Amino acid sequence: MPAIKPDRVLGDLYKLRSFGTYKTGVHRPTFSPEDIAARNWFAEQCTAAGLETSIDGIGNILGKSKASGAKALSGSHLESQNHAGWLDGPLGCVYALEASRAIKEAGGDAGVDVVVFCDEEGHYGSFLGSKSFTGLLKDEDIDKAANRHDGTPMRDALTRAGWNGRPRVQIEPSRYKAFFEAHIEQGDTLESEKLRIGVVTAIVAIWQYSFSATGEQNHAGTTSMTRRRDAGLALVRLLSAIDRRFPEICGPRTVWTTGRITLEPGSHSIIPGRAESLFQLRDADPAVLDRLHAELHTLVDEANRTGRCPIEINVISQSTPAKMDERLMSALDASAERHAPGKHIRMPSGAGHDAQWLARKLPAAMMFVPSIGGISHHWNENTSDEDLVLGAQVFADAIADALKG
């Protein structure tokens, strides 16, 4: 079996932490100078590991193994959320590179290609790197893409990095037996249950909506309560009704979030004439998603029958759950049992990942290691060195097993 080198794994992870250090985490948004430097450095490490490495026209890195036998593909992303954690993304990139090195060093004819996708964190769009790699992104999509924080066109950012105009590499499905991605859990299931490895069964779908209520803007001091049409109050009542109803019909791991509420005009002394909110729900079971979707419309209809302010519901996006491959999950189970007996569990991913797009082209698998305190997307995000090393070994072994099958 391949033997990973702990100092090499930790050294790579801590080096990546130096690109855009922010407090105990990193600030490394897509195509920032820090992200470009991190990509160039990582590409150099892939080349040093004997991989034929390139950075393509959207900033994806691909390091191709020269092995003559069966091959797997593995990787993740390097950019971060703003002022966030140091392991979300880079862990999967380093694990992929270490698996490639360790399997090569173990001998034999199998190999691992390493891929790093751009913009999984969505600074310019939604999974643009993995969509490009899987052939789902058009040139026009890149032309339209712009940074959601400062409006910088993606083409300009690529030009500054020196990558605009390069061909965009697309996956060769016939080259690979599987795709593997590793990640921190970003929740507290593993830590709270004193487990060390999570084998992902599915990546949830994310369904996003907006609600808008229309009332009557008026004076807050002179308008009686009996004649008011308060759009803000109508919207809050709907959200409260959702929160009461969903626990009765949701799945065991369903989550829902009201991410923003906006009142117009938003002043102390003015009754809101309009209110809007962003709402999101996540689950891996299509039947649960359909049930909750239908209930949202039922609750909006009920609010419109009984309330004074018309409310509209708008579907923003509805992704598809991605099921992980059973054979690959079994390889992860077996490897985890060898290195952490009784300390592993199968579980869905409540967050989106590049693997959900790769699963459309290849059998795919994901593995989690614990997040201390369940924290992610924050500079306090962390995982113990012991768990980082264990995860790297479990991951490399599982890939090696999958390549034999």
Stockholm file with secondary structure:
# STOCKHOLM 1.0

chainA/1-405         MPAIKPDRVLGDLYKLRSFGTYKTGVHRPTFSPEDIAARNWFAEQCTAAGLETSIDGIGNILGKSKASGAKALSGSHLESQNHAGWLDGPLGCVYALEASRAIKEAGGDAGVDVVVFCDEEGHYGSFLGSKSFTGLLKDEDIDKAANRHDGTPMRDALTRAGWNGRPRVQIEPSRYKAFFEAHIEQGDTLESEKLRIGVVTAIVAIWQYSFSATGEQNHAGTTSMTRRRDAGLALVRLLSAIDRRFPEICGPRTVWTTGRITLEPGSHSIIPGRAESLFQLRDADPAVLDRLHAELHTLVDEANRTGRCPIEINVISQSTPAKMDERLMSALDASAERHAPGKHIRMPSGAGHDAQWLARKLPAAMMFVPSIGGISHHWNENTSDEDLVLGAQVFADAIADALKG
#=GR chainA/1-405 SS CCCCCHHHHHHHHHHHHTTTEETTEECCCTTSHHHHHHHHHHHHHHHHTTCEEEECTTSCEEEECCCSSCEEEEEEECCCCTTBCSSTTHHHHHHHHHHHHHHHHTCSSCEEEEEEESCTTCSSSSSHHHHHHTTCCCHHHHHHCBCTTTCCBHHHHHHHHTCTTSCCCCCCGGGCSCEEEEEECSSSHHHHTTCCEEEEEEECEEEEEEEEEECCCEETTTSCTTTCCCHHHHHHHHHHHHHHHHHHHCCTTCEEEEEEEEEESCCTTEECSEEEEEEEEEESCHHHHHHHHHHHHHHHHHHHHHCSSCEEEEEEEECCCEECCHHHHHHHHHHHHHHSTTCEEEEEESSCCTHHHHTTTSCEEEEEECCGGGCCSSTTCCCCHHHHHHHHHHHHHHHHHHHHC
#=GC SS_cons         CCCCCHHHHHHHHHHHHTTTEETTEECCCTTSHHHHHHHHHHHHHHHHTTCEEEECTTSCEEEECCCSSCEEEEEEECCCCTTBCSSTTHHHHHHHHHHHHHHHHTCSSCEEEEEEESCTTCSSSSSHHHHHHTTCCCHHHHHHCBCTTTCCBHHHHHHHHTCTTSCCCCCCGGGCSCEEEEEECSSSHHHHTTCCEEEEEEECEEEEEEEEEECCCEETTTSCTTTCCCHHHHHHHHHHHHHHHHHHHCCTTCEEEEEEEEEESCCTTEECSEEEEEEEEEESCHHHHHHHHHHHHHHHHHHHHHCSSCEEEEEEEECCCEECCHHHHHHHHHHHHHHSTTCEEEEEESSCCTHHHHTTTSCEEEEEECCGGGCCSSTTCCCCHHHHHHHHHHHHHHHHHHHHC
//
